[in-house]
């Protein structure tokens, strides 16, 4: 069944049908199509455009179709002859209830129908993805709460820089994923206007109550321009952009886990259930899940670039090019959902080597700046202090030890200003605890921030 054809005298070429059809992929939002149709029919009956009898028959028929599709009793077949999910639902309905089914499409076009379905689908998926991001944030918070005194090196240029804590490091990713969650909420709010009733592009002569339809479907209201309503894909571009940023954050995190998992670092131990082995090297335990999540960021970026490229040359209003939004959007959403779920499971089962982290911080001279600050507090100019500590670092490198391991005699040989209290001043605990400004790694500062994060997650919604 096609929703068009009266003006045509020949059957569609089979290759053309195969190229044009979308049922193979747009069946993914059959629930949204049926939900939108039920709301539309209720509005038509309210306005006196359909009889109450037709409304009851159509709504029951649509609900039965949805139940059977959910249970698997009714199967959508790609060789059924239907062009898309809209014609499948309407055709199946008409086969079951007769003439009333043909009235379902009164006052709407496939253009505003598909615009509605895609918005409903995107809205549902945003809610699910937001929940997955929230789960990840909760896991990060759990790690932070347990590691406010787990010392490790902080890096710049992949070089050990200054001492921080694992909680502080995890907090950086908490910030990233919090912004991701906020972006999803923002997109949902902005897109939440109902296009149904816009018709093909210029509305309809039927006395539709678009505000009522919007209310039934949980929208903030109807869209205000029918041409834009049927040709708008900005919300999908925004969604794919937000998902690309999520993927970028996941990829960065995975890169660090991969590095931390190496024999050279040994900061983390991945659980066996999130690792794989080698077919030839029996000693190997590979971070394949982290690598795959890192790799899939390119796939997600590709979806965004593809949709931007598709939309860049399209004049108003609807054009068939826009059908290309679906497969790539579905793929990106499924990819990101899978990555979020797997990543959260991976870090929740991952163990941290606290001893290796602290040892790495000491051997990386991450307390060198604090040693220079120690001299400054004793009256030495910072530039001179910088040079003195540089000499100390060279001595440590030559001896293969940390600053903490130098004798006081060795300190005094380079600068007589050093006293016994230098060891306390450059200890990992002191170096971290002195950094008490908001956003710093000091335990008091971190606990204050953790409390803020906890309240954010306890809130029911960002909307």
N, C-alpha and C positions, 0 to 999 in steps of 0.2 A: 504493500500500500504506500502511495505517495500522497503528500498533502497538497499536491498540485498536479497538473496534467491536462486539464480540460482544453487548454489552448494548443496542445501538442497533438500531432497526427501520427507520430512514430514512437515506438518504444525506445527507451534509452538504451544505447549501446552498452553491452555488459561491462566492457572495460571502463566506460564512462561512469557507469553506476558504481563499480568497485572503487574508482578513484574519488568519486564524489561522496560516497556514503560515509557516515560517521558512527553507525550503530556499534561497530566493533569496539569503539572506545568510549562513546558518550553514554553507553548503557551504565557506566560507572555512577551516573547521578540520576538513576531511575527514581530513587526516593524523593529527591528534590523536585523532579518533574511532576511526580504525582502530588506532592505537597502543594506545589504552586497551582496545579490544576484544580485541586479541591478548594483552595481559597478563591480562585477565579470563579468557580461555579457558584459558590456561596454568595459571592458579591453579585453575580448576574441575577440570581434568584431574589436577592434583597432589593435589587433595582427593578424587578418586574420584567427582566429580559428573558428569564427562564421561569418555567412553572416550578412550584414546590415539588411536584412529582418528578420532574426531570432532575431537579437538584438531588433528591433522595436517591434516585436510581443511579445517577452518575457518581455521586460520592460513594455509595456502597460498592459500585463496580470498581472504582479506583482503589478503594481500601482492600477489596478482595485481591486485586491484581498485586498490590504491594505485599500483602501477606504471603501470597503464593511465590512471588519473586524472592522474598526474604527466606522462605522455607526451602526453596529449590524445587517446589512442585511445578512452577512455571519457569521455563528456561528461555533466555533470549538467544536465539540462534542467528549467526552471521549470514546464513543462507536463507533466512526467512523471507527475503524480498523487501523488508522494511528498510527505509533509508536512514533513519535515525531513531533515537529513543522516543522522540515525540510522536512519530508516526506509529511506532510499535505500541505505545500505550494507548493512543487514540484508536488504532485499528483493533487491538485486542478488546478494548472496551466496547466498541461498536459491534464486534462479533458476538459479544455476550449480552448486551442490553438493547441492541437494535438502534432505531432512529435517534433516540435520546443521546447516544454516543456521538452522533454527528454534530450535535449542538455544543459540544464541549469547547470547540475552538471559536465560538462566537465572541467577537470583540477583541480578539488578540491575533498577533502574527507570530510566525515562528521566530522572527527577529527578537521581539520582546520576551518571548517564551524562553529562548536559549539564553538571553541576557539574564533573566531571572534565575534559571537553573544554575548557571555558572556562579552567580552571586551567592545563592543559597549554599552551593557546594563549597565555595571558597570560605564562606562564613563558618560553616561547620568544621572545616579543616583547620581554620585559624584557631578555633576553640580547642581542638585536639592538640595542635602543635603547642599552643600556649601552655597546656597542661603538661606536655612533655618537657618544655623548658623549665617550668616550675619544679618538676620532679628533679631535674638536673641541679637546679639552684638549691634545692633542699639537701641533696647529697653533698654539694660543695660546702654548704653551711655546716653539715655534720663533720666534715673533714676539718674545717676551720676551727670549730669548737674544741676539737681534740688536739689541736696542734699549734696553740698560741705560743708554746715554748719549744717548738721543734725548729732548731736553727739550721739554716741552709744558706748557700751563697745566692745572692741576687746577681743577675748578669746584665751587662751591656755589651753589644758587639759579640755575644757568645763568650765573653771573657768574664771571669769572676770579678765582681765589682765591690759590693758591700754586703754585710750579713743582713739577712732578713729571717722571717719564719715561714714555715710551710703555710700557715694560716694566712699570712700576708700575700703570698704568691697565689693561693687559691682565691683570695679576695679580689685579685685583679680580674680573674675570669668570672667571678660572681658579678662584678660590675658590667662586664661585656654582655653576659647572658641576661642580665637585668635590662639592659638597653634593648636587647633583642625582644624581650617580652613586652616592653613598652611600645616598641615599633609595631608589633603584631596588634596590640590593643588599639593603637592609633589608626592603623589601616582599617581595622574592623569598624571603628566608629565612623570613619570618613566614607566607607563604601556602603553603609547600612541604609540605603535608600532604594525603594522598590521601582524597577523599570516596567513592571507589568502594566499594561494599559497604554503603552507608548505606540503600540501597533508596529507597522513596518518601519515607519519613521515619523509619521505625522499624526499620531493619535488615531481616534476613531469617532464616528458619529453616534455611537451608542452612549447612553448616559451612564458611563461607568463611575463608580465611586472608588477612585484609586486610593484614597486615604484609608478606606475600609480594608481594601486588599492588603495594603501595607501593614495595617494593624494586625490582621490575621496572621501575617507571616513574620511578625516581630521586627519589622523595619521601623526606622524613625519617622518615615513619611515617604511619599512618592517622589520620584525624580521630577525635576522641574523643566526639563527640555527633552522632548521625545527623540530628537535626532541624536543628541549626545547619549541618551539612555541606551539606545540599541547599538551604538558603536563604541561605547566606552570600554576600554580594557586597561585603564590606568590602574585600577585596583589590583589587577593581576600582575602588572608590571611592578607595582609597589610590593606586592606579596613576594614575588620572585626575587626582588631586590633584597627584601628582609631575610628571605631564606638563604640567599647567597651570602649575606653577612653572617648568619648563623653558621653556615658551612665554613666560612673563613675562620671564625672563632674556634669551631671544632677542629679544623685543620691545624691551627696554631697550637692548640692544646695537645693534639695528637703528636705533633712534631716534638714537643717537649717530652711527652711520655716515652716516645721512641728513643730519644737521646738518653733520658733518665734510666731506661731499661738496658742500656748497653753495659758490657763488662767494664768499660772505662769509668762509668758513673755509678752504676748499681744503687741508684736512689730509690727505685721501685722494683717490686716483684709482681709481675702480672699473674693473675690466677690462670691455672691451666685451662679453664673453660673458655678463656678469652685469648688463647694463644694457639699456635700451631707448630709443628715440627718440620724437619727437613727430610726429604726422601732419600738423601744420601749421607747427611751428617747427623749422626745420632745425638750429638750434644746440643743441637740447636733448639731454642725456644723462641719463636719469632712473634713479634707484635703485629700480626697480620690484620687484626681488626682495626687497630689504630692506623695502620698504613692504608687500609681500604677506605676508611672514613676520610683520611687526608686526600686520597685520590679522587673520591667522589665529589669533592668541591668543584673540580673542573666540569663535571657533568651538570652540576647545579648552575654554575655560571653560564654554561652553554644554553640552558633553558631561558635565562634572562636575556641574553644577547639575541637569541633566536626570536623571542617575542618582540623585543624592541625593533629588530630589523623588519619583522613582518608588519608592524604598525606604522613604520616611519613614512610610508608613501601612500597611505590609504586615505582617499577623500571621503567626506561625509556622504551617506551615512553608513549602513551596513554593507560589507563586501564579503564574499565567500572566503577570502584570505583569512578572515578572523576565526574560521574553523580550526586553524592551526594552533590556536591558543590552548586547546584542550589536552592533546596528548602530552605536550611538553610540560604543561602545568601539572597534570596528573603525575607524571614521572618525577618532577622536581619535588612535589609534596611527599610522595611515597619514599623517595630517596632520603629526604631530610628527616622524616619521621623515623625511618629505620636507623639512621645514623644517631639520632638523639637517644633512642631507646638503647641501642647497643653501647653507646659511649657511657651513658649513665650506669649501665650494668658493669661495664669494664672498670670504671673508677671506684664503684662501690665494693668491688671484690679485690681491688688492688691493695697491696701492702706497701708501706713506706719504710725504708731503711734509714731510720733517724740517725743512727751512728755514722753512717756513710755521708749523710748530708752535712752533719756538723764537722766531721773530719775534712770534708771537701772545702767547707767555708774557711777553716783554719789554714789549710795548706794553700789556699788560693790567695792568702794575704788580704782577705776582705776587710780586715781590721786595720789596714794600713792608714786609711784616712783618720781613724780614731787615734792612732799613734801620733799622727801629725797634730791633731787637735789637742792631744795631751801636752805636746811641747808648746803650742800656742798659749794654752792656759798657764804655762810656766813662764811666759814672757818672751818666747822665741817668735820671731816674725814668721808668718805662714810660709813664705817663699823659702826661707831657710829650713823650716821644719819639713817641708816637702822634700828638699834635697837630702836631709839627714835620714828620713825614713826610707828614701830610695836606696841609700847606701845599706841600710839594715836589710832591706829586701834582697839586695844582691848577695849579701853575706848569707842569708838564709837559703837562697837558691844554691849557693856554692856548697853549703853544708847539708842540704836536703832536709831542712827543718822548717817549722812555722815560726812566726814572730813570738808566739807564746813560749817557745822552747829555748830562746836565746837566754844566756845568763845575764845577770845585771852587770857583770864586768864587761861583757861584750857590748851591752847598751852604752855604758859609760865611756867605753873606748871611743865610740863615735860621737857621743855628746854627753858631757858631764851632768847635764840637766836631768837625766833620767834617774828615778828613784824606785824603790821597791813597789810603790803604788802603781807603776806602769802596768803590771800584770793584771791588776783589777780593772784598770782603765781600758785595756784592749781585750778583755774576755768577751766571748760571744754574747753572754748574757748582758753585760754592761753595754756593749755596742748596740744591741737591739733595744734594750730597755730605755736608753737615753732618748730614743726617737719616739717622743710621746705626742707630737703634733697630730691632729686629725688626719687620717690617711696613712700614718706611718705604721711600722711593724711592732712598736712597743706593745707589751701585753695589755696595758690599761687602754691604750688607743684602740687596739684590736677588739677588745671585749665590748667597748662602746659601739663600735661599728657593727659587730656581730649582733648586738641587740637591735640595732636599726634594721639589719637584714631580716632578722627573725620576725619583726613586726610587719615588714613588707610581705613576707610569705604567709603570714597569718591572715592578712587581708583577703577577703573572699574573691575579689577581682580587681583588676586595674581599671576596669571600665567605669 
